[in-house]
Amino acid sequence: MAAPRPGWSRRAQYGLFFSFIAAILGLAIGLILLAFSIAAPNSFKDFRGAALDGTAPITGALHQVTATVQGLASGAGDYWDAASQNGQLKRQRDAMREQLTTASAILQENRQLKAALQLREQTTEAVAAGRLVGSSYQSPRRFAILSAGKSDGVQVGMPVRAPQGLIGRVIDVGSLASRILLVSDRANIVPARLLRTGQAVISQGRGDGSVEIKPLEVGRNPFKPGDLIITSGTGGLYPPLVPLARVVRLDGDNAVALPLANPAATSFAIVEQPYEPEAMAPLSEKDKELP
């Protein structure tokens, strides 16, 4: 075993020695301050106040550092909590918005169904009620599909209307569904009247979702934007006084109008008996030629 080198613990000895000296000095200072506080308490108060004033900047600085560190920690925590709460609130907002949209759609559909049921109750010649399950928008031909067919008593040529107004007429019938020629189709001509004056007019589809209203008397345009057009009952197919369209602009001697019953916004429709049953036969033969 190697012999320890001289002075190998000298650093520890110095440390122990200076620690002992510091302890003795601290004890001596404490005893001096104790004796000073007993012998001259008033003077000791002044000394203690001066010591407090001397250590106040250091204490204040340490407090500021501590407060800053705590503020940074709490601020970071608050930031993450706020970000989390913000994300949660956004998700709740999106969910509530989706629920509100669904509720609005259900409310609108219920209103349309209620209006359709009231219309069927008021219409003694109603044949069937169905849902408009599809319509053509991009094609120049304007058709719609109604979820009612031969099993419900629907026949080719029968008029179809919604609570808002006239939809068109049946041109093709299956067992469970029917194809409707909309009033906005170019092949659909509806005898009508100008509600404001009672003047006889003709409505013909334009193939773009609108209809063209033509007066029977040429020479003066009788229309005004906002005028309502209703069916006249002439021809015997469509019953009179059914709302048809509203004028949006003038076009020479004619007017352009939008149908009041928009298939894109209408869920339910009623199939009716023709105003005059014999008027359905020639239309049925003509509709067979339509594509």
C-alpha positions as CSV (number, residue, x, y, z in Angstrom):
1,M,0.0,0.0,0.0
2,A,1.5,3.3,-1.0
3,A,2.1,5.8,1.8
4,P,0.0,9.0,1.6
5,R,1.8,12.0,0.3
6,P,2.5,14.9,2.7
7,G,-0.2,17.6,2.4
8,W,-2.6,15.6,0.4
9,S,-5.5,16.9,2.7
10,R,-4.1,20.4,3.1
11,R,-7.1,21.9,1.1
12,A,-9.5,20.3,3.5
13,Q,-7.5,21.5,6.4
14,Y,-7.6,25.1,5.1
15,G,-11.3,24.8,4.5
16,L,-12.0,23.6,8.0
17,F,-9.7,26.3,9.5
18,F,-11.4,29.2,7.6
19,S,-14.8,27.8,8.5
20,F,-13.8,27.7,12.1
21,I,-12.5,31.3,11.9
22,A,-15.8,32.4,10.1
23,A,-17.9,30.7,12.8
24,I,-15.9,32.5,15.6
25,L,-16.3,35.8,13.8
26,G,-20.0,35.3,13.3
27,L,-20.4,34.4,16.9
28,A,-18.4,37.4,18.0
29,I,-20.4,39.8,15.8
30,G,-23.6,38.3,17.1
31,L,-22.5,38.7,20.7
32,I,-21.4,42.3,20.0
33,L,-24.8,43.1,18.4
34,L,-26.6,41.5,21.2
35,A,-24.7,43.5,23.8
36,F,-25.2,46.6,21.8
37,S,-28.9,46.0,21.6
38,I,-29.1,45.5,25.4
39,A,-26.9,48.4,26.3
40,A,-28.3,51.0,23.7
41,P,-31.6,49.8,22.3
42,N,-32.4,53.1,20.6
43,S,-29.1,53.3,18.8
44,F,-29.5,49.6,17.9
45,K,-32.9,50.5,16.2
46,D,-31.2,53.1,14.1
47,F,-28.5,50.6,13.2
48,R,-31.0,48.0,12.3
49,G,-32.9,50.5,10.2
50,A,-29.7,51.4,8.3
51,A,-29.0,47.7,7.8
52,L,-32.5,47.3,6.4
53,D,-32.0,50.2,4.1
54,G,-28.8,48.8,2.9
55,T,-30.2,45.3,2.2
56,A,-33.5,46.7,0.7
57,P,-32.2,47.1,-2.9
58,I,-30.8,43.6,-2.8
59,T,-34.0,42.2,-1.4
60,G,-36.1,44.1,-3.9
61,A,-33.9,43.0,-6.8
62,L,-34.2,39.4,-5.7
63,H,-38.0,39.8,-5.3
64,Q,-38.3,41.2,-8.8
65,V,-36.3,38.3,-10.2
66,T,-38.5,35.9,-8.4
67,A,-41.7,37.7,-9.5
68,T,-40.4,37.8,-13.1
69,V,-39.6,34.1,-13.1
70,Q,-43.0,33.3,-11.6
71,G,-44.7,35.6,-14.0
72,L,-43.1,34.0,-17.0
73,A,-44.0,30.6,-15.7
74,S,-47.6,31.6,-15.0
75,G,-47.9,33.6,-18.2
76,A,-46.7,30.6,-20.3
77,G,-49.2,28.4,-18.5
78,D,-52.0,30.9,-19.0
79,Y,-51.0,31.2,-22.7
80,W,-51.3,27.5,-23.2
81,D,-54.5,27.3,-21.2
82,A,-55.9,30.2,-23.3
83,A,-54.9,28.5,-26.5
84,S,-56.5,25.2,-25.4
85,Q,-59.7,27.0,-24.3
86,N,-59.7,28.9,-27.6
87,G,-59.5,25.7,-29.6
88,Q,-62.2,24.1,-27.5
89,L,-64.5,27.2,-27.9
90,K,-63.9,27.1,-31.7
91,R,-64.9,23.4,-31.8
92,Q,-68.0,24.1,-29.7
93,R,-68.8,27.0,-32.0
94,D,-68.5,24.9,-35.1
95,A,-70.6,22.1,-33.5
96,M,-73.3,24.6,-32.5
97,R,-73.2,26.2,-36.0
98,E,-73.6,22.7,-37.6
99,Q,-76.5,22.0,-35.2
100,L,-78.1,25.3,-36.0
101,T,-77.8,24.7,-39.7
102,T,-79.4,21.2,-39.3
103,A,-82.2,22.7,-37.2
104,S,-82.8,25.4,-39.8
105,A,-83.0,22.9,-42.6
106,I,-85.4,20.7,-40.6
107,L,-87.5,23.7,-39.7
108,Q,-87.7,24.8,-43.4
109,E,-88.6,21.3,-44.5
110,N,-91.3,21.0,-41.8
111,R,-92.8,24.3,-42.9
112,Q,-92.8,23.1,-46.5
113,L,-94.4,19.8,-45.6
114,K,-97.0,21.6,-43.5
115,A,-97.8,24.0,-46.3
116,A,-98.1,21.1,-48.7
117,L,-100.5,19.3,-46.4
118,Q,-102.6,22.4,-46.0
119,L,-102.6,22.8,-49.8
120,R,-103.8,19.2,-50.2
121,E,-106.5,19.8,-47.7
122,Q,-107.7,22.9,-49.5
123,T,-107.4,21.3,-53.0
124,T,-110.3,18.9,-53.5
125,E,-108.9,17.6,-56.8
126,A,-105.5,16.6,-55.3
127,V,-104.3,13.2,-56.6
128,A,-101.0,12.6,-54.8
129,A,-98.3,14.4,-52.8
130,G,-94.6,13.6,-53.2
131,R,-91.1,14.9,-52.7
132,L,-89.1,16.6,-55.5
133,V,-86.0,14.4,-55.4
134,G,-84.2,15.9,-58.4
135,S,-84.2,18.5,-61.1
136,S,-82.1,19.5,-64.1
137,Y,-80.1,22.7,-63.7
138,Q,-77.3,22.6,-66.3
139,S,-79.4,21.3,-69.2
140,P,-81.5,23.7,-71.4
141,R,-84.4,21.2,-70.8
142,R,-86.0,21.7,-67.4
143,F,-87.3,18.5,-65.7
144,A,-87.8,17.4,-62.1
145,I,-88.5,14.0,-60.6
146,L,-91.4,13.6,-58.2
147,S,-91.6,10.6,-55.8
148,A,-95.2,9.7,-56.8
149,G,-96.3,7.6,-59.7
150,K,-98.9,5.3,-61.2
151,S,-99.4,3.5,-57.9
152,D,-100.5,6.9,-56.4
153,G,-102.9,7.6,-59.3
154,V,-100.6,10.0,-61.2
155,Q,-101.1,10.2,-65.0
156,V,-99.3,12.0,-67.8
157,G,-100.5,15.5,-68.3
158,M,-101.6,16.3,-64.7
159,P,-100.5,19.6,-63.3
160,V,-98.1,19.8,-60.4
161,R,-97.9,22.6,-57.9
162,A,-96.3,23.6,-54.7
163,P,-97.5,25.9,-51.9
164,Q,-95.5,28.7,-53.5
165,G,-97.0,28.3,-57.0
166,L,-97.1,26.2,-60.2
167,I,-94.3,23.7,-60.8
168,G,-95.3,22.2,-64.2
169,R,-97.0,19.1,-65.5
170,V,-96.4,15.4,-65.6
171,I,-94.8,14.1,-68.9
172,D,-93.7,10.6,-67.9
173,V,-94.9,8.2,-65.2
174,G,-93.4,5.2,-63.5
175,S,-94.8,3.0,-60.8
176,L,-93.2,5.0,-58.0
177,A,-92.0,8.2,-59.6
178,S,-92.9,10.8,-62.3
179,R,-91.0,13.2,-64.5
180,I,-92.2,16.8,-64.4
181,L,-91.8,19.3,-67.2
182,L,-91.1,22.6,-65.3
183,V,-92.7,25.9,-66.3
184,S,-89.2,27.2,-67.1
185,D,-88.8,24.6,-69.9
186,R,-89.1,26.1,-73.4
187,A,-91.7,23.5,-74.3
188,N,-94.0,24.5,-71.5
189,I,-96.5,27.2,-72.4
190,V,-99.0,28.4,-69.7
191,P,-102.0,30.6,-70.2
192,A,-101.8,33.3,-67.5
193,R,-103.0,36.7,-66.4
194,L,-101.3,39.8,-65.0
195,L,-102.7,40.0,-61.5
196,R,-102.5,43.8,-61.3
197,T,-104.7,44.5,-64.4
198,G,-106.2,41.1,-65.2
199,Q,-104.8,41.2,-68.7
200,A,-104.3,37.9,-70.5
201,V,-100.7,36.9,-71.1
202,I,-98.7,33.8,-72.1
203,S,-95.9,32.3,-70.1
204,Q,-93.2,30.3,-71.9
205,G,-90.1,28.9,-70.4
206,R,-86.7,30.3,-71.4
207,G,-84.6,27.2,-70.5
208,D,-82.5,29.0,-68.0
209,G,-84.7,28.8,-64.9
210,S,-86.8,31.9,-65.9
211,V,-90.0,32.4,-68.0
212,E,-90.9,34.9,-70.7
213,I,-94.2,36.7,-70.3
214,K,-95.9,37.8,-73.5
215,P,-99.0,40.0,-73.8
216,L,-101.6,39.0,-76.2
217,E,-102.0,42.6,-77.4
218,V,-98.8,43.8,-79.1
219,G,-97.8,47.4,-79.1
220,R,-97.4,48.4,-75.5
221,N,-95.6,46.7,-72.7
222,P,-98.0,46.4,-69.8
223,F,-95.5,45.0,-67.3
224,K,-93.7,46.5,-64.3
225,P,-90.9,44.9,-62.3
226,G,-92.5,43.1,-59.3
227,D,-95.8,42.3,-61.1
228,L,-97.3,38.9,-60.2
229,I,-98.4,36.5,-62.9
230,I,-101.1,33.9,-62.1
231,T,-102.7,31.2,-64.2
232,S,-105.9,32.0,-66.1
233,G,-107.4,28.6,-66.4
234,T,-107.6,29.0,-70.2
235,G,-107.1,25.7,-72.0
236,G,-108.5,23.7,-69.2
237,L,-105.2,22.1,-67.9
238,Y,-104.1,24.4,-65.1
239,P,-106.6,25.7,-62.6
240,P,-107.0,29.5,-62.5
241,L,-105.5,31.8,-59.8
242,V,-102.4,29.7,-59.2
243,P,-99.4,31.9,-58.6
244,L,-96.9,31.4,-61.4
245,A,-94.1,34.0,-61.5
246,R,-92.9,37.5,-60.6
247,V,-91.6,39.9,-63.2
248,V,-87.9,40.9,-62.7
249,R,-87.2,43.0,-65.8
250,L,-88.7,44.2,-69.1
251,D,-87.5,42.9,-72.5
252,G,-89.0,44.9,-75.4
253,D,-92.7,44.2,-75.4
254,N,-92.3,41.2,-73.1
255,A,-91.1,40.6,-69.6
256,V,-88.7,38.2,-67.9
257,A,-90.0,36.6,-64.7
258,L,-88.8,34.1,-62.2
259,P,-91.2,31.2,-61.1
260,L,-92.4,31.6,-57.6
261,A,-92.1,27.8,-57.0
262,N,-88.3,27.1,-57.3
263,P,-87.7,23.4,-57.5
264,A,-84.3,23.8,-56.0
265,A,-85.8,25.2,-52.8
266,T,-89.1,23.2,-52.8
267,S,-89.2,19.8,-51.1
268,F,-92.8,18.8,-51.6
269,A,-95.4,19.1,-54.4
270,I,-99.0,18.2,-55.1
271,V,-100.3,16.5,-58.3
272,E,-103.8,17.7,-59.2
273,Q,-106.5,16.7,-61.5
274,P,-106.6,19.0,-64.6
275,Y,-109.0,21.9,-64.4
276,E,-110.9,20.3,-67.3
277,P,-110.3,16.5,-67.7
278,E,-110.6,16.6,-71.5
279,A,-107.7,19.0,-71.7
280,M,-105.3,16.3,-70.6
281,A,-105.6,14.0,-73.6
282,P,-104.0,16.2,-76.3
283,L,-101.2,17.1,-74.0
284,S,-100.5,13.5,-73.2
285,E,-100.0,12.7,-76.9
286,K,-97.8,15.7,-77.3
287,D,-95.7,14.9,-74.2
288,K,-94.8,11.5,-75.7
289,E,-92.7,13.3,-78.3
290,L,-90.6,15.0,-75.7
291,P,-87.1,13.5,-75.0
